[in-house]
């Protein structure tokens, strides 16, 4: 066989095995390990460098991405709502391609805990918010430095639990980590974070279930809701569980919400139904009104405004449809530029 196996969709197990035996000269023990992974729809990465071969590139190139990882990232900062800055380390094009392959073909078939509602196909912020609708009391906590708190050793353990041998797991962890920790900006980071946190999710969910409390987690945002005030002893136990697993709570973002206030989960109101908070809706209404007056002035923001309209449509269809009509009246940037030059 001269051609590499098809990567998407997966080739048959027989074709993979034939390739591994004839082209990579894998022996019986390796083939047995590969079969176990392939039956779970996971690519057989046993040592690491063979990943390059599966992608049709030099294994040396993939090895360099592990040994000189900082060269393959671009760092920048984005401003947060509180005025502080969050550092983003975005992988360059080819490393991002490799990480995307790992995400789809290694991490994709592995499901996180059912309470993890972020960064999963067919899930959205509303997925978790819906579980808390109508509960009178909501406790929301935020984990401090979530991604940087996840170390390479923890990522290696995740790949080992998936079924990869230590060498392959350590190599993939090197491709997904930067300077020994999980970078915020890599496509693999959210999925790996969900799997790293699965033990904590399981323990916290079991504790919540014993108390009749609903629990969900969207990335670093943990939410608990109940029809009675959430007991301080329960909150203390959760805090201790989080600390035992190497994470800490950002006390500045901890919120206790009761029946007399607007209760929010992942930025959505859950008092009676999932909806966008009124303050946000008022700001959007004012913004789109301004756009409707002079759409030509917003050519640079056309796609962003269409995104806002799409988001609003999920929760408030009539408003979203109206905002979309306004955004569609904005000329494309190139057309507007041509008009100005003429």
ZAMARGU-4260 file (C-alpha; in steps of 0.2 Angstrom, whole numbers, plus 5000, padded with zeros to 4 digits):
<rodrens>
0) 5000/5000/5000 | 5008/5016/4995 | 4994/5028/5000 | 4991/5034/5017 | 4975/5029/5025
5) 4960/5041/5024 | 4959/5052/5039 | 4941/5058/5038 | 4931/5048/5039 | 4940/5034/5047
10) 4946/5020/5036 | 4941/5002/5040 | 4950/4994/5054 | 4957/4981/5042 | 4964/4995/5031
15) 4972/5003/5046 | 4980/4987/5052 | 4986/4983/5034 | 4995/5000/5034 | 5002/4998/5051
20) 5009/4981/5047 | 5016/4984/5029 | 5021/5002/5030 | 5026/5005/5048 | 5032/4987/5052
25) 5022/4987/5068 | 5023/4970/5077 | 5010/4959/5086 | 5010/4969/5102 | 5008/4986/5094
30) 4995/4979/5082 | 4985/4972/5097 | 4985/4989/5105 | 4981/4998/5089 | 4965/4987/5087
35) 4959/4992/5104 | 4960/5010/5100 | 4953/5009/5082 | 4938/5000/5088 | 4934/5015/5099
40) 4937/5026/5084 | 4953/5033/5091 | 4969/5034/5080 | 4983/5023/5086 | 4996/5034/5093
45) 5008/5023/5102 | 5024/5032/5102 | 5020/5050/5095 | 5030/5054/5080 | 5019/5042/5069
50) 5006/5056/5070 | 5016/5065/5057 | 5015/5050/5045 | 4996/5049/5048 | 4995/5068/5043
55) 5006/5065/5028 | 5021/5076/5035 | 5038/5072/5042 | 5038/5065/5059 | 5053/5077/5063
60) 5042/5092/5060 | 5029/5086/5073 | 5043/5082/5085 | 5050/5100/5083 | 5032/5106/5088
65) 5035/5097/5105 | 5053/5102/5108 | 5051/5120/5102 | 5033/5123/5106 | 5034/5142/5109
70) 5039/5145/5091 | 5023/5138/5085 | 5012/5150/5095 | 5007/5168/5094 | 5003/5177/5110
75) 4991/5192/5113 | 4980/5199/5126 | 4961/5203/5126 | 4953/5215/5138 | 4940/5207/5150
80) 4924/5216/5157 | 4933/5220/5173 | 4946/5230/5164 | 4960/5216/5166 | 4968/5207/5152
85) 4967/5189/5148 | 4983/5181/5139 | 4979/5171/5124 | 4992/5159/5116 | 4985/5154/5099
90) 4994/5140/5089 | 5000/5144/5072 | 4992/5137/5057 | 5000/5120/5056 | 5001/5116/5074
95) 4982/5121/5075 | 4979/5108/5061 | 4988/5095/5071 | 4979/5100/5087 | 4962/5099/5078
100) 4966/5082/5072 | 4970/5076/5089 | 4953/5084/5095 | 4943/5075/5082 | 4952/5059/5081
105) 4958/5056/5099 | 4947/5067/5111 | 4931/5068/5101 | 4925/5050/5104 | 4928/5052/5123
110) 4913/5060/5132 | 4915/5071/5148 | 4904/5071/5163 | 4886/5074/5159 | 4887/5090/5170
115) 4900/5098/5159 | 4889/5108/5146 | 4903/5119/5138 | 4913/5116/5122 | 4903/5100/5117
120) 4894/5097/5100 | 4876/5101/5101 | 4878/5110/5118 | 4877/5129/5121 | 4876/5141/5136
125) 4857/5138/5136 | 4860/5119/5138 | 4866/5121/5156 | 4855/5136/5160 | 4839/5127/5156
130) 4843/5114/5170 | 4842/5129/5183 | 4826/5137/5177 | 4814/5141/5191 | 4826/5136/5205
135) 4824/5150/5218 | 4843/5150/5224 | 4858/5150/5213 | 4876/5149/5218 | 4889/5153/5205
140) 4908/5151/5206 | 4922/5154/5195 | 4939/5145/5194 | 4954/5155/5195 | 4966/5153/5180
145) 4957/5137/5174 | 4968/5133/5159 | 4985/5137/5166 | 4981/5127/5182 | 4980/5111/5171
150) 4998/5105/5170 | 5006/5093/5157 | 5006/5079/5169 | 4987/5080/5171 | 4985/5081/5152
155) 4996/5065/5150 | 4986/5056/5162 | 4970/5060/5152 | 4978/5053/5136 | 4983/5037/5146
160) 4966/5035/5153 | 4959/5036/5135 | 4970/5021/5131 | 4986/5027/5124 | 5003/5020/5130
165) 5013/5032/5141 | 5025/5037/5126 | 5011/5042/5115 | 5001/5050/5129 | 5016/5061/5134
170) 5020/5066/5116 | 5002/5071/5113 | 5002/5081/5129 | 5018/5090/5122 | 5008/5095/5107
175) 4994/5101/5117 | 5003/5111/5131 | 5014/5126/5131 | 5028/5128/5144 | 5020/5114/5154
180) 5002/5120/5155 | 4987/5120/5145 | 4986/5136/5133 | 4971/5146/5132 | 4968/5148/5113
185) 4972/5130/5107 | 4957/5120/5100 | 4961/5105/5111 | 4962/5115/5127 | 4943/5115/5131
190) 4940/5097/5128 | 4956/5092/5138 | 4950/5103/5152 | 4933/5094/5152 | 4942/5077/5154
195) 4955/5083/5167 | 4940/5090/5177 | 4930/5074/5175 | 4935/5067/5192 | 4930/5083/5201
200) 4913/5084/5191 | 4909/5066/5197 | 4913/5070/5215 | 4904/5087/5215 | 4889/5080/5205
205) 4887/5065/5218 | 4888/5077/5232 | 4875/5089/5224 | 4863/5074/5220 | 4863/5069/5239
210) 4857/5086/5243 | 4845/5087/5229 | 4855/5102/5221 | 4857/5104/5202 | 4875/5106/5196
215) 4882/5111/5179 | 4899/5117/5174 | 4903/5128/5158 | 4922/5128/5157 | 4928/5137/5173
220) 4910/5142/5178 | 4902/5131/5191 | 4883/5133/5195 | 4872/5126/5208 | 4854/5129/5211
225) 4840/5123/5223 | 4823/5128/5230 | 4830/5132/5247 | 4846/5142/5252 | 4862/5132/5248
230) 4869/5127/5264 | 4886/5135/5269 | 4893/5118/5274 | 4889/5112/5256 | 4898/5127/5249
235) 4913/5123/5260 | 4914/5105/5255 | 4914/5110/5236 | 4927/5123/5239 | 4938/5109/5247
240) 4935/5097/5233 | 4940/5110/5220 | 4956/5114/5230 | 4961/5095/5232 | 4962/5093/5214
245) 4973/5108/5211 | 4961/5122/5207 | 4955/5137/5217 | 4940/5148/5217 | 4940/5166/5212
250) 4931/5173/5226 | 4928/5190/5217 | 4917/5181/5205 | 4907/5170/5218 | 4889/5175/5218
255) 4874/5169/5228 | 4857/5174/5220 | 4840/5172/5228 | 4822/5173/5223 | 4821/5192/5225
260) 4835/5196/5212 | 4839/5191/5194 | 4847/5174/5193 | 4859/5171/5180 | 4869/5156/5173
265) 4882/5158/5160 | 4876/5176/5156 | 4858/5171/5154 | 4843/5174/5165 | 4834/5158/5172
270) 4821/5165/5184 | 4806/5158/5173 | 4814/5154/5157 | 4831/5155/5148 | 4832/5173/5142
275) 4845/5187/5139 | 4845/5199/5154 | 4835/5215/5151 | 4850/5226/5153 | 4859/5217/5139
280) 4843/5218/5128 | 4842/5236/5131 | 4860/5239/5125 | 4857/5228/5110 | 4841/5237/5106
285) 4850/5254/5107 | 4865/5248/5096 | 4854/5241/5082 | 4844/5257/5082 | 4860/5267/5079
290) 4865/5255/5065 | 4848/5256/5057 | 4850/5275/5056 | 4867/5274/5047 | 4871/5257/5041
295) 4885/5262/5030 | 4895/5267/5045 | 4896/5250/5052 | 4904/5240/5037 | 4918/5234/5048
300) 4906/5227/5061 | 4894/5218/5049 | 4899/5200/5053 | 4899/5204/5072 | 4882/5212/5072
305) 4875/5197/5062 | 4883/5186/5076 | 4874/5196/5089 | 4857/5194/5079 | 4859/5176/5078
310) 4863/5174/5097 | 4847/5185/5101 | 4837/5174/5089 | 4840/5158/5100 | 4831/5166/5115
315) 4820/5180/5108 | 4816/5176/5089 | 4807/5192/5085 | 4820/5203/5091 | 4834/5192/5083
320) 4825/5193/5066 | 4823/5212/5067 | 4841/5214/5071 | 4846/5202/5057 | 4837/5213/5044
325) 4846/5228/5051 | 4863/5220/5050 | 4859/5214/5032 | 4857/5232/5026 | 4875/5235/5031
330) 4885/5235/5015 | 4900/5223/5014 | 4916/5232/5019 | 4923/5230/5001 | 4908/5238/4993
335) 4908/5252/5006 | 4926/5256/5003 | 4923/5256/4984 | 4909/5269/4986 | 4920/5280/4997
340) 4935/5279/4984 | 4923/5284/4970
</rodrens>
